[in-house]
Amino acid sequence: MAAGGRLLDLVLPPRCPGCGDLLPEAGKLCAACWSSLGFLSGPACSCCGFPFPHDKGGEVLCGVCQAQDRHFDRVRSALIYDGGSRPLLLGFKHGDRTDLAPFLADLLYLAGRELLADSDLILPVPLHPRRLLRRRYNQAALLAGRLAHKYGLPRENLLLRRHRATTPQGGNYTARQKNVRSAFSIPERYRDRVQGRRILLVDDVYTTGATLQSCARELKKRGAEKVFGLTVARVVRPGML
């Protein structure tokens, strides 16, 4: 570690982003917070990755994906969004904990190796310029950059734009879908970069899939062959089946 880093650790000792306990190294979790994470690695919906309680055999869709036309092809997430992962993601997204990007990107890599192998371009889900100005960074872009570097895939931060500001999302799938409908676009000068590509969209949390759905719709409209999604966590509710 560089001298500057050692001095910073003496002045501001690294702490666990989950519980605040002191740690020997920044950007990590303590053992207790690590054990509280719910990893998604079992049987799941072949489209959106919703976890199933047992293996249903073959490629099976959850109830939501059976009822809704999905523009994305496959989505996978590393963690359940719950009491274990929520402090971590809120700190990263709203608390300036950008030092967590390498750790979270490693989780994405473990959860999305098959998607990465099938992709030839990585895109972060974009923020509207006004929100980016207030937050000062796009958490999805930080993750996409780390993941692209780790896997050696090209990344485009400006190809997909969020041209319409949306209110903070809440509610069910229909409400969220209406909120982000037609919120994304691809500038004319970038559209040839989408043709025939297999694109991986990166975001922090999958709630209902409405944001990824809206992004994928625009990418498919402009000629993308496949659109995948990869998020750090996803909301899992019993009623979502």
C-alpha positions in Angstrom: 0.0 0.0 0.0 1.3 3.5 -0.8 2.3 5.8 2.0 -0.7 8.0 1.3 -3.1 5.1 1.7 -1.5 4.1 5.0 -1.8 7.6 6.3 -5.4 7.9 5.2 -6.2 4.6 7.0 -4.6 6.0 10.2 -6.7 9.2 10.0 -9.9 7.5 8.7 -9.7 3.8 9.5 -11.7 1.6 7.1 -15.0 0.5 8.3 -17.5 -2.2 7.2 -20.1 -0.5 5.1 -22.8 -2.8 6.5 -22.3 -2.3 10.3 -19.5 0.3 10.7 -17.1 -2.0 12.5 -13.4 -1.4 11.9 -11.7 -3.4 9.2 -8.1 -4.1 8.2 -8.9 -3.2 4.5 -11.2 -0.7 2.9 -14.0 -1.8 0.5 -14.7 -5.1 2.2 -17.2 -6.6 4.6 -16.8 -7.9 8.1 -17.5 -11.7 8.5 -20.9 -11.1 10.1 -22.1 -8.8 7.3 -20.7 -11.2 4.7 -22.6 -14.1 6.2 -25.8 -12.0 6.2 -25.8 -11.8 2.4 -28.3 -13.9 0.4 -26.6 -15.2 -2.7 -28.6 -16.1 -5.8 -27.0 -19.2 -7.2 -29.8 -21.8 -7.4 -32.5 -22.7 -9.8 -34.2 -19.6 -11.3 -36.4 -18.2 -14.1 -34.6 -18.7 -17.3 -35.4 -15.1 -18.4 -35.4 -12.7 -15.4 -33.5 -14.9 -12.8 -36.2 -15.0 -10.2 -35.2 -17.7 -7.7 -37.2 -20.9 -7.5 -37.4 -22.9 -4.3 -36.5 -26.1 -6.2 -35.3 -27.1 -9.6 -38.3 -27.2 -12.0 -36.2 -28.9 -14.8 -35.1 -27.3 -18.0 -35.7 -23.7 -18.9 -38.8 -22.5 -17.0 -40.3 -19.0 -16.8 -41.6 -17.4 -13.7 -45.3 -16.2 -13.6 -44.3 -12.6 -14.4 -42.2 -13.5 -17.4 -45.0 -15.7 -18.7 -47.5 -12.9 -18.4 -45.3 -10.1 -19.8 -43.5 -9.7 -23.1 -39.8 -9.3 -22.1 -37.5 -7.3 -24.4 -34.4 -8.5 -22.5 -33.2 -12.0 -23.1 -31.7 -13.0 -19.7 -31.1 -11.2 -16.4 -29.0 -12.4 -13.5 -28.3 -10.9 -10.1 -25.8 -11.7 -7.4 -27.7 -11.1 -4.2 -31.2 -10.8 -2.8 -32.1 -7.2 -2.0 -32.8 -7.5 1.8 -31.5 -6.4 5.2 -28.1 -7.8 4.5 -27.4 -6.2 1.1 -29.5 -3.0 1.4 -27.0 -1.0 3.6 -24.2 -1.9 1.2 -26.1 -0.8 -1.9 -27.5 2.3 -0.3 -24.1 3.4 0.8 -22.7 2.8 -2.7 -25.5 4.5 -4.5 -26.3 7.5 -2.2 -23.5 7.6 0.4 -20.4 8.2 -1.7 -19.1 4.7 -1.0 -17.5 4.5 -4.4 -14.7 2.5 -2.8 -17.1 -0.5 -2.9 -17.2 -0.6 -6.7 -14.4 -3.2 -7.0 -16.0 -5.5 -4.4 -19.4 -5.2 -6.0 -18.0 -5.7 -9.5 -16.4 -9.0 -8.3 -19.9 -10.1 -7.2 -21.3 -9.2 -10.6 -18.5 -11.2 -12.3 -19.3 -14.3 -10.3 -23.0 -14.1 -10.9 -22.7 -13.1 -14.6 -19.9 -15.2 -16.1 -22.3 -16.9 -18.6 -23.8 -13.6 -19.7 -20.3 -12.0 -20.1 -19.3 -14.9 -22.2 -22.3 -14.3 -24.5 -21.9 -10.5 -24.7 -19.7 -8.3 -26.9 -20.5 -4.9 -25.4 -21.2 -3.6 -21.8 -23.5 -0.6 -21.1 -24.4 0.9 -17.8 -28.0 1.9 -17.2 -27.7 5.7 -17.5 -28.8 8.5 -15.2 -30.6 11.6 -16.3 -28.0 14.5 -16.5 -29.7 16.4 -13.7 -29.6 13.4 -11.4 -26.0 12.7 -12.4 -25.1 16.3 -11.5 -26.7 16.0 -8.1 -25.2 12.6 -7.3 -21.8 13.3 -9.0 -21.4 9.7 -10.3 -23.4 7.0 -11.9 -23.1 3.9 -9.8 -23.9 1.6 -12.7 -21.2 3.2 -14.8 -18.6 2.5 -12.0 -19.7 -1.1 -12.0 -19.7 -1.4 -15.7 -16.2 0.0 -16.0 -14.8 -2.4 -13.5 -16.5 -5.3 -15.1 -15.4 -4.4 -18.6 -11.8 -4.1 -17.4 -11.9 -7.4 -15.6 -13.4 -9.3 -18.5 -11.8 -7.4 -21.3 -15.0 -6.3 -23.0 -15.6 -2.9 -24.6 -17.8 -0.5 -22.7 -19.9 2.5 -23.9 -21.0 5.1 -21.4 -22.7 7.5 -23.8 -24.4 5.2 -26.3 -27.6 4.9 -24.3 -29.1 8.1 -22.9 -31.7 8.8 -20.3 -33.3 11.8 -22.0 -36.4 12.0 -19.8 -36.2 12.6 -16.1 -38.3 10.2 -14.1 -39.4 10.4 -10.5 -37.9 8.0 -8.0 -39.5 4.7 -8.7 -41.9 2.8 -6.5 -45.0 0.7 -6.7 -45.8 -2.3 -8.9 -44.5 -3.4 -12.3 -47.2 -1.5 -14.2 -46.5 1.8 -12.4 -42.8 1.5 -12.8 -43.1 0.5 -16.5 -45.2 3.6 -17.1 -42.7 5.7 -15.2 -39.7 4.7 -17.4 -41.6 4.2 -20.7 -39.7 6.0 -23.5 -37.2 7.4 -21.1 -34.2 6.1 -23.0 -32.8 6.7 -26.4 -29.7 6.2 -28.6 -28.3 9.3 -30.4 -28.3 9.0 -34.1 -24.5 9.0 -34.3 -24.2 5.9 -32.1 -26.9 3.7 -33.6 -24.6 1.8 -35.9 -22.7 0.6 -32.8 -25.9 -1.3 -31.7 -26.5 -3.3 -34.9 -26.1 -7.0 -34.4 -24.5 -6.6 -31.0 -25.0 -8.8 -27.9 -25.3 -6.2 -25.2 -25.0 -6.5 -21.4 -26.7 -3.9 -19.3 -25.3 -3.3 -15.8 -27.3 -1.8 -12.9 -27.3 -1.9 -9.1 -30.7 -3.3 -8.2 -33.5 -5.1 -10.2 -36.9 -4.3 -8.6 -39.5 -5.2 -11.2 -37.4 -5.2 -14.4 -39.1 -2.1 -15.8 -35.9 -0.1 -16.2 -34.1 -2.9 -18.0 -37.2 -3.6 -20.0 -37.3 0.0 -21.3 -33.5 0.0 -22.1 -33.8 -3.3 -23.9 -36.8 -2.1 -25.9 -34.8 0.8 -27.3 -31.7 -1.4 -28.0 -33.7 -4.0 -29.8 -35.5 -1.3 -31.8 -32.1 -0.1 -33.0 -30.9 -3.6 -34.1 -29.3 -5.3 -31.0 -29.3 -9.0 -31.5 -29.5 -9.9 -27.8 -29.8 -7.8 -24.6 -28.9 -9.2 -21.2 -29.0 -7.6 -17.7 -26.7 -8.0 -14.7 -27.4 -6.4 -11.3 -25.8 -6.6 -7.9 -29.1 -7.4 -6.2 -32.8 -8.0 -7.0 -36.0 -7.7 -5.0 -37.6 -11.0 -4.3 -41.2 -11.0 -3.1 -43.4 -14.1 -2.6 -46.1 -12.6 -4.8 -43.8 -12.1 -7.7 -44.2 -15.7 -8.8 
